[in-house]
Amino acid sequence: QAACSDLQNEAEHAGRVLMVGMVRRWIPAFRNLQQLIAGNTFGNVQRITCFAGGPFQWSSDTGNFFDVRAGGVLADMGVHFLDQLNCLVGPLTPMRYQDDASGGVEANADFELLSASGIPVRLVLSRTRMLSAGLRVMTDMATLSIPNGEIQHVKIESLGANGWNARSELDQAFPDASLESSFL
């Protein structure tokens, strides 16, 4: 904590803004989702799932991606998704974790967590198989989702009298949606 205070003091002294470098929290679709949840627009959050990943395709001259000291999929991708989940429901407590490390680096991880208010959260990550579901928030009255790769739209499926019957997309709050806008 002292290191964080030192960084903040340095930033203030230099007249700079100090921010967390987790840009996924600034993606327009995610900011819309935060507003919907904070405004209790569709009722209370009941459950959250996040599924992300695909076959590893980055070129690597060093192979460091697969070095135990670098961590695996949870250290690489997971920290970004855990940050988003924390932004949605606050601090999370680990309940169950499973991966395929077998003494090496995990390529697949399945993490179940619980928010302080009792909301179950599941994070599934993979470097070996395509997981395209993205971030899904189930509330009392709707399922709100951001498919992987989407930066502008929140998909909304609301519960009507006869079951799931209303589908829409929300993007009007942040019309200049681009990945680059997340860095500004």
Number of C-alpha atoms within 10 A of each C-alpha: 6 7 8 10 10 11 13 16 14 14 14 12 9 9 9 11 9 13 9 7 10 14 17 18 21 19 20 26 28 23 22 20 24 17 14 16 19 14 11 13 13 18 15 16 23 15 18 23 18 25 20 22 21 14 12 13 8 7 8 9 7 8 8 11 18 16 12 13 10 12 17 23 22 23 11 12 15 19 13 17 22 18 17 21 23 14 14 21 20 14 16 19 14 13 12 11 13 12 18 12 14 7 7 13 19 21 21 20 19 16 18 17 21 20 18 12 11 14 15 18 24 21 22 23 25 24 19 13 14 14 18 14 15 18 23 22 20 19 20 15 17 22 22 26 25 22 20 15 10 18 20 24 22 25 21 20 18 19 17 11 6 6 8 13 10 11 13 12 15 16 19 13 13 16 10 12 18 15 17 11 13 16 12 7
